[in-house]
Every structure is written in structure tokens, then in C-alpha cells.
Amino acid sequence: METKVKRRLVVATKGLKFPSPFDGRGKLPRNPRGMKWKTRDPQKLKGLVWHQELGWGSVEAVAKYQTGKDSHLHRGGVESIAYTWAIRRSGQIVLCNDFKKATWSQGYKGRRGDENADFMSVMFEGLFQGPHVTDPSAGQPSYLQMLSGLVLWHACKNVRVWENDDLYGHFLFGKPSCPGNTLQTIIEAVRANIEKPTYDLSSVQGRQEALKALGYYTGAVDGLWGPVSKGALIRFQSEHGLAADGVWGPKTQAAIGRALKDR
């Protein structure tokens, strides 16, 4: 996965004449004696979470602080910078850690599961205006940062086959000020642009696809309507107040159409 994402980034940034991506693994400050990150399965990652630095330092400065003895993350510092990716003010995309490193980024206990194992994090250099940000030096992300953020998002999205609502901001994990008003607006615009698939409910394959999308059909989408397909339809009918007869009639089709729309 890492290799595929990196290839896409090289092609995309070259075509846009952006700074070439930088592999910071092994180059950014590290702490061999610091707290080690847990590992995660990159194939199970569920999306990206955007963060802001909340300061005007460089990626290297953030890495030096977080791995240093005065780090607020852990006494004696952590193993490496606490993000998978970073985006410089110049727009350069930096790979900070292996995908398998479950860095402490989201730090949120309000959802089920391990949010740091489920998502990769992206830090934008800078201190941006947003809720509870009172520092008069707060500004906005650079134009190149915003574009590079979307380039990185699309590279990861296409490799992992994520949906648009798999892009998050730290504000969705209990940190209202992060990543700031401008980046939050971009995130919300991306998340609102959900492309829901359409299903040909006049065909057996389309009906199987629809029932599978709704969580009722577990068999192969092969265009053959057998006992497994009929059983899935009966379960749907039963749970939606329809006659559970396994017959695909107008009322059943309308109910399935509504269920698909409401997902």
C-alpha cells in the first residue's frame, strides 16, 4: 500500500509542478529510547484525519519536540513524530512514519475501537484560525498546502478504495480547533460529496447487489436467483413490515429503493 500511494503522489505532484514528496522516515528526529508506537494492519485503515500544527514551526521542529524529553505526549518522548504524514507550507508532502505505526494523533475516547489504529493522520504546518484559537498570529493554510492535502487524500483514497466521507478532521474527534476553519470547510465539502452507487433493480444481479449493500445478501453476485437470494429478500421484507413471501413486487422494490437512499 505504501509503495502504491507513493507512486501516485510522485506522478500527481510532478504533473502539477508541486514540490516532490519527501520520505522523512529515518531523516526526521527520532528517539530510540522513547515510547514505542503500537503497530496496526495498513489493510484495515479506514481513512485520513487532518490536523494542524497549532504553531509556526517546521515538521522537523515538531518531530524534535515530540521525541524530546519535554514532550507532552509521554515522559522522555515518543519514538517519532506523532503523524503519518505532514504537509509543509510549501506544499511538500512528507511521509513521516510507516503506515503500520499507530501513532498517537486522534487521541479521542468518544468512539468505539482504536482511532489511532483505524486512521492515518496528516499534520499541516502552521497555526490556523478556528474555534478557541486566540493567538493573534493565527493565519490560514497556504494555497499549496490545501491543494497538496487534496492530492494526498485522493492518492490514499484511490489505493484504499475509500469513500469521500472517509476524510476526517480532528474536530470530528473531539478537538474543535483542529485543523482550523479553512481546512474544516474543505473536509466538510469533500464529505458532503458522497457518490452513492445506483442499482439496476430490474435485473437479478442488480437486486443481489442492492441486498448485499444493505447487509442482507452474503452470497456471490452471480445473477442467479436461488435460495440464498430469496432468503435475503425475505429477511429484508420481514424487517420492513412487508409480506415476507420472497416475491420481488412493487412494494418491495420501493422499500429497497428507500433503504438504499437512506443509507
Residue pairs with C-beta under 8 A, 6 or more apart in sequence:
1 42
1 43
1 99
1 159
1 160
2 42
2 95
2 98
2 99
4 159
5 155
5 156
5 159
6 21
6 23
6 95
8 154
8 155
8 158
8 159
9 21
9 93
9 151
9 152
9 155
10 20
10 21
12 18
12 151
12 154
12 155
13 19
13 20
13 21
13 93
13 148
13 151
14 20
16 147
16 151
18 91
18 92
18 144
18 147
18 148
18 151
19 88
19 90
19 91
19 92
19 93
20 92
21 92
21 93
21 94
21 95
22 92
22 93
22 94
22 95
23 94
23 95
24 59
24 63
24 81
24 86
24 94
24 95
24 96
25 95
25 96
25 97
25 98
28 59
28 60
28 63
28 80
28 81
28 94
28 96
29 60
29 63
29 64
29 67
29 68
29 81
30 63
30 67
30 79
30 80
31 67
31 68
31 76
31 77
31 78
31 79
31 80
32 79
33 76
33 77
34 67
34 71
34 74
34 76
34 77
34 78
34 79
35 73
35 74
35 76
35 77
35 78
35 79
36 79
37 78
37 79
37 80
37 97
37 101
37 102
37 103
37 104
38 102
38 116
38 117
39 100
39 101
39 102
40 99
40 100
40 101
40 102
40 114
40 116
40 117
40 118
41 100
42 99
42 100
44 117
44 118
45 99
45 118
45 119
45 120
45 160
46 118
46 119
46 162
46 166
47 118
47 119
47 120
47 162
47 166
47 167
47 168
48 85
48 119
48 120
48 121
48 122
48 152
48 153
48 156
48 166
48 167
48 168
49 105
49 106
49 115
49 119
49 120
49 121
49 122
49 168
49 169
49 170
49 172
49 173
50 122
50 124
50 149
50 167
50 168
50 169
50 170
50 179
50 183
50 187
51 83
51 105
51 121
51 122
51 123
51 124
51 169
51 170
51 178
51 179
52 123
52 124
52 126
52 127
52 128
52 130
52 141
52 170
52 177
52 178
52 179
52 180
52 183
53 62
53 123
53 124
53 125
53 126
53 127
54 127
54 133
54 177
54 178
55 62
55 126
55 127
56 125
56 126
56 127
56 137
57 65
57 125
58 88
58 125
59 81
59 86
59 88
59 94
59 96
59 123
59 125
62 81
62 86
62 123
63 80
63 81
63 96
65 71
66 73
66 77
66 78
66 80
66 81
66 82
67 77
67 78
67 79
67 80
67 81
68 77
69 75
69 76
69 77
71 77
71 78
73 82
73 104
78 104
79 101
80 96
80 97
80 101
80 103
81 96
81 97
81 103
81 123
82 103
82 104
82 105
82 121
83 96
83 97
83 103
83 105
83 121
83 122
83 123
84 95
84 96
84 97
84 99
84 101
84 103
84 105
84 120
84 121
84 122
85 93
85 94
85 95
85 96
85 120
85 121
85 122
85 123
85 152
86 93
86 94
86 96
86 122
86 123
86 124
86 125
87 93
87 94
87 122
87 123
87 124
87 125
87 145
87 148
87 149
87 152
88 94
88 125
88 145
89 125
89 126
89 142
89 144
89 145
90 142
90 144
91 142
91 144
91 145
91 147
91 148
92 148
93 148
93 151
93 152
96 123
97 103
99 120
102 114
102 116
102 117
103 116
103 121
104 116
105 116
105 119
105 121
105 170
106 115
106 116
106 119
106 121
106 170
106 173
107 115
107 116
107 173
107 174
107 175
108 115
108 173
108 174
108 175
109 174
110 173
110 174
111 173
115 173
119 168
120 156
122 149
122 152
124 141
124 145
124 149
124 179
124 183
125 145
126 139
126 140
126 141
126 142
126 145
127 133
127 135
127 137
127 138
127 139
128 138
128 139
128 140
128 141
128 179
128 180
128 181
128 182
128 183
129 138
129 139
129 140
129 180
129 181
129 182
130 138
130 176
130 177
130 178
130 179
130 180
130 181
130 184
131 171
131 176
131 177
131 181
132 176
132 177
133 177
133 180
138 180
140 180
140 182
141 149
141 179
141 180
141 182
141 183
146 182
146 183
146 186
149 183
149 186
150 186
150 190
153 167
153 190
156 162
157 163
157 164
157 166
157 167
163 194
163 195
164 190
164 191
164 192
164 193
164 194
164 195
165 191
165 194
167 187
167 190
167 191
168 187
169 178
169 179
169 183
169 184
169 187
170 178
170 179
171 177
171 178
171 179
171 184
179 187
196 260
196 261
196 263
197 209
197 213
199 206
199 207
199 209
199 210
199 213
199 260
200 206
201 207
201 210
201 253
201 256
201 257
203 223
204 223
204 224
204 225
204 229
205 221
205 222
205 223
207 225
207 229
207 233
207 248
207 256
208 217
208 219
208 221
208 222
208 223
208 225
208 229
209 221
210 256
210 260
211 217
211 229
211 232
211 233
211 236
211 256
212 218
212 221
213 260
213 263
214 236
214 256
214 259
214 260
214 263
216 232
216 233
216 235
216 236
217 228
217 229
217 232
218 228
218 232
219 226
219 228
219 229
219 232
230 246
231 246
233 246
233 248
233 252
234 244
234 245
234 246
236 242
236 252
236 255
236 256
236 259
237 243
237 244
237 245
237 246
237 252
237 255
238 244
240 255
240 259
242 251
242 252
242 255
